Amino acid sequence: MKWLLLVLVVVPVLLLACGGDDDVPSPTATVAGETRVTITVAPATATTVPPTATVAPQATATPGVPTGTTTGDAVIDRIIAVMLAGDVDGVASVLATTDTPCTTAQGLGGPPKCAQAPGRPADGSLVRAFPFSTCEGGWSYDLKQHASLLVQNKLSLYGVARFATPQPPYTNETGYPSMEQMVLFEFSAGGVQRIGLIAGVTDGKVVYTRHICVGPPEEALGFYGPSAVILRGPAYQ
């Protein structure tokens, strides 16, 4: 009889416990399920949205400044076109030499070297040469050779900037032409992703070039006097 009573008491309790599981969802199971759904969906949204948020401002930054590879100025647009095309003859045709006294002094930088000029003229003689800079300044007497150096790497257009007043390449050097505008390019080389190239322009001709010494093109905007970006190219950051 005692065993029968025990069975009669225990069985209803077990049935009541089982019935409770059917009617009331387990809090642990419900929370875990909801947490798994949240973790699965949220990262997908966080991963997808940022690229759009990062790229969009580049297309709308600096209101009023056009984007692309043409300015509407035919001579500037030709400079851009031949540089991007890697057209050596075309690039050589947009370079302009400067008449300046040569020197017999040794060392890097400064005026063009008389010993490198055609005919090896005497010290102080006027020569026609093209000024450029890498990490040091120099002068070229062969425009086609210099054009080849400018386009030996695949270039991308960063933009075009106009100076408030014409700017010389160096404030402490004489005999250099001044620049009215800069056409800025970039390229990758030696594991460095963004190296800037300046093409200084006056009267529709490139009068000076500068490879920024392992730095991006936007650094050029701080090298000289006040300037304003008038075109943002595809490489604009």
Salt bridges, closest charged atoms under 4 A:
ASP89 OD1 - LYS144 NZ 3.18
ASP99 OD1 - ARG128 NE 3.13
GLU186 OE1 - ARG194 NH2 2.90
GLU218 OE1 - ARG194 NH2 2.91
